Amino acid sequence: MATTPPNKLSLFPLLSLLCFISIFFLLSLSKRASLSSPNTHRSATVFPPKSDGSRNGISAACDFSDGSWIYDPNPRSVRYDSSCKEIFKGWNCVRNSKTNGLEISKWRWKPKDCDLPSFDPLKFLQTHRNTNIGFVGDSLNRNMFVSLFCMLRSVTGDLKKWRPAGADRGFTFLRYNLTIAYHRTNLLARYGRWSANANGGELEALGFKEGYRVDVDIPDSSWAKAPSFHDILILNTGHWWWAPSKFDPLKSPMIFFEGDRPILPTIPSATGLDRVLSNMVNFVEKTKRPGGIIFFRSQSPRHFEGGDWDQGGTCQRLQPLLHREVEELFSVRNNGTNVEVRLVNQHLYNSLKSRSSFHVLDITRMSEYRADAHPAAAGGKNHDDCMHWCLPGLTDTWNDLLVATLPAIEGL
C-alpha cells in the first residue's frame, strides 16, 4: 500500500497556515486602501450632514457643494457685465484684459445629484420684499456682496446708496424695499495695535513690546448692530488673517484679551480663533433679529503656486484644476501653500456643529477647483492676486448657492 512521505504530511499544515495568513494580509491591504483612497469630492470639506439627514440645517435632498465644473460656451443668461460700477477695479478682469476674463463665467457648477439653478434676480427681489441682507467679513465677503449687487442692479436701477449702522457700504432697491449691506471686519472680534506701557504690566513683564490686541469677547464695532438689523446675515472670517504670516509671532504677535485682561499664559492664534468664534457665535445668537437667518460662509481658497504671495507665487491657470491638482495644493497631508483653508474650516466646524441657528454656506469645495478665476496679474498689484475673484465670476455661483438654499430654510 502506498504511503505519503512523512515530510510532506508535516509541511501541509504549515503551507495551509501560510496561505491563510497571506489571504488575510491581502484582504487587509485591500480594505485599508479603500478606506484611505480620497473620494473625488469629499476631501475638501469638513461639514458633514447632520444626524437628521440634513446638511447644516439644510435639506439633504441635494448636496449643492458636491459636484464638478462643466464648460458651457453659451451661458444660460448674462448676469451682468464689466460696466457694473460697484466692481472693485482690481476685480474687473474683463476691463483689465485678463486672458480668460470672458471665459471664467462659462464654467457652470453641476452638483452630483441635481442641478443648481441660476439665480433669478427679479424673482429674488419680488420674493424678498422688505428684507435686509448683510455680509459681515473680510474682502472676500465684499467680493460676494458686489456680485449680488450687480446681479440685482441688472434688473432695476431704482436704488438708494446708504450705509446701515456700521456698514462699509449699502444699497436699498426702493421698489422692493430690499437692502443689502457689507460690514468690513477681518477677525470678527475687535483688534488694533498694542504697544508696551512705560509703567509696565503683565505683558511687559513677559517681554512683550508691541503687537496686535485681539479682544476675543468683543465684536468689531463695524458689525455689532448687524445681527439685530438684518433678516439674512452671511458671516465669514478670513483664514488669511489667522495665518502666521499675517501677524508675525515675533515682530507683531496676536495678543489675546478677554474681560479687558490679557489671556495668560499666552495662547497661539489657532486657540485664539476658537475663542473668537465661540464668543462671536454666542453674540450673534443673542442679538439676532427674531426669525433672522444666519449663514457662516466656509473658507475661500487661495491658489498661489510656486510660493506664497510674497515669495513669487502665481496663479496663471486658464482652466479649472483637476482633482489631483486640487489635492496637491490643499491637502493637509501635503502641507501645501494654501492648506490653511481646510485647517480653518475645521475650527469653523467645531464651533458650529452644535449650533442649530447657524447654516453653513459651503463654498470651499467648488472654489478649490477654480485656480483660473482669480485676477492674477490683471489685479493691478505688484504680485499676482490669487486670493480675490474676478467679477463676473465665481462668487456669482456662491450667490446661486445662497439663493438655492434659502427656500428650504424660509419654508417657501
Residue, then its C-alpha position, 0 to 999 in steps of 0.5 A: m500500500a502506498t504511503t505519503p512521505p512523512n515530510k510532506l504530511s508535516l509541511f501541509p499544515l504549515l503551507s495551509l497556515l501560510c496561505f491563510i495568513s497571506i489571504f488575510f494580509l491581502l484582504s487587509l491591504s485591500k480594505r485599508a486602501s479603500l478606506s484611505s483612497p480620497n473620494t473625488h469630492r469629499s476631501a475638501t470639506v469638513f461639514p458633514p450632514k447632520s444626524d437628521g439627514s440634513r446638511n447644516g440645517i439644510s435639506a439633504a435632498c441635494d448636496f449643492s457643494d458636491g459636484s464638478w465644473i462643466y464648460d458651457p460656451n453659451p451661458r444660460s443668461v448674462r448676469y451682468d457685465s464689466s460696466c457694473k460700477e460697484i466692481f472693485k477695479g482690481w476685480n474687473c478682469v474683463r476691463n483689465s484684459k485678463t486672458n480668460g476674463l470672458e471665459i471664467s463665467k462659462w464654467r457652470w457648477k453641476p452638483k452630483d445629484c441635481d442641478l443648481p439653478s441660476f439665480d433669478p434676480l427679479k424673482f429674488l427681489q419680488t420674493h424678498r420684499n422688505t428684507n435686509i441682507g448683510f455680509v459681515g467679513d473680510s474682502l472676500n465677503r465684499n467680493m460676494f456682496v458686489s456680485l449680488f449687487c450687480m446681479l440685482r442692479s441688472v434688473t432695476g436701477d431704482l436704488k438708494k446708496w446708504r450705509p446701515a449702522g456700521a456698514d462699509r457700504g449699502f444699497t436699498f432697491l426702493r421698489y422692493n424695499l430690499t437692502i443689502a449691506y457689507h460690514r468690513t471686519n477681518l477677525l470678527a472680534r475687535y483688534g488694533r495695535w498694542s504697544a508696551n506701557a512705560n509703567g509696565g504690566e503683565l505683558e511687559a513683564l513677559g517681554f512683550k513690546e508691541g503687537y496686535r490686541v485681539d479682544v476675543d469677547i468683543p465684536d468689531s464695532s463695524w458689525a455689532k448692530a448687524p445681527s439685530f438689523h438684518d433678516i439674512l446675515i452671511l458671516n465669514t472670517g478670513h483664514w488669511w488673517w489667522a495665518p502666521s504670516k499675517f501677524d508675525p509671532l515675533k515682530s507683531p504677535m496676536i495678543f489675546f484679551e478677554g474681560d479687558r485682561p490679557i489671556l495668560p499664559t499666552i495662547p497661539s492664534a489657532t486657540g485664539l480663533d476658537r475663542v473668537l468664534s465661540n464668543m462671536v457665535n454666542f453674540v450673534e445668537k443673542t442679538k439676532r433679529p427674531g426669525g433672522i437667518i444666519f449663514f457662516r460662509s466656509q473658507s475661500p481658497r487661495h491658489f498661489e503656486g510656486g510660493d506664497w504671495d510674497q515669495g513669487g507665487t502665481c496663479q496663471r491657470l486658464q482652466p479649472l484644476l483637476h482633482r489631483e491638482v486640487e489635492e496637491l495644493f490643499s491637502v493637509r497631508n501635503n502641507g501645501t501653500n494654501v492648506e490653511v483653508r481646510l485647517v480653518n474650516q475645521h475650527l469653523y466646524n467645531s464651533l458650529k456643529s452644535r449650533s442649530s441657528f447657524h447654516v453653513l454656506d459651503i463654498t470651499r469645495m467648488s472654489e478649490y477647483r477654480a485656480d483660473a478665476h482669480p485676477a492674477a496679474a490683471g489685479g493691478k498689484n505688484h504680485d499676482d492676486c490669487m486670493h480675490w475673484c474676478l467679477p463676473g465670476l465665481t462668487d456669482t455661483w456662491n450667490d446661486l448657492l445662497v439663493a438655492t438654499l434659502p427656500a428650504i430654510e424660509g419654508l417657501 
